[in-house]
Amino acid sequence: MKAVVQRVSEGGVDIKSENYSASIGKGMVILLGIKVGDKAGDITFVADKCCGLRIFEDDYGKMNLSIKDIDGEALIISQFTLYGDPGKGNRPSFIEAAKPEDAIPLYEKFVARVKENLGESKVKTGIFGAMMSVKIINDGPVTIIVESKQN
């Protein structure tokens, strides 16, 4: 499992085909890729690590605070393309990305775990598998990659 975490001043998602939108203020956008073979332990590790990352500035300008410390929000977007392998040719191969029937339950459990960490009202999502317009106003910029240990 791989999460690209971006510290943001704001973020949002629009899905025109579903008449759906969600937005957050200060916090993080988590782009989540689920790999073939990922398990429940990967969810716990990556979700807890994302919520515990000390990437927000304290009163002294040091990155010492977590999203929990600042009462921030999270926007979680499924992104199978994180497991795109461009090694051969110019078209990436996505064979390492989990199939939807395997990935959807893990994605939903990941979202639930982040909600356990931050609170239900602090977490927004896109819609798994939908074509989305994602707005990310990166603050810093700060971008961290969190991966489960099974790689």
Phi, psi and omega in degrees: 000140182226133176235128171261115185254124178241126174287129186230153169273335172195158178205162179194167178219139175232135178230095185299319183296338181252000185050052187230140172209153177211150179213157176227162172263221182301132180162228181216146169258129180246114173267118190247123174250134180246130187256152173308130178094353178297146184229180181302322179298328177294320179300308182301311182300308186291316180298313181294322179295315179301315182289339181263353181302128178268081184241007179252145187283142173271190182294346181257007179081011179264144176283088184236355187246145176267172177299327177295319182297326183263003182057043183276176181246160178231139173243120183251125182236126176289138182210088181296338182293349175297340177256024173285130180250108181270017186300322181247121179072198183252352178259119182297147173264139182245026184292339178281341180286137179294146176292151182308320182296334176268324186283323185301311179298324179291319176301313181297323177291324176298312179301315179299320180294319178295321177297323175300320182287319190252338186106142184308314186287346184269357186239127175240161181220168165270201176241124184305129175082353181279154172279118188237150166259120184247130178255123179230114174256091185292132182256108178140286359285145175232120178223126181234140175255126178245125179234146175289162187282351185284001183299000000 
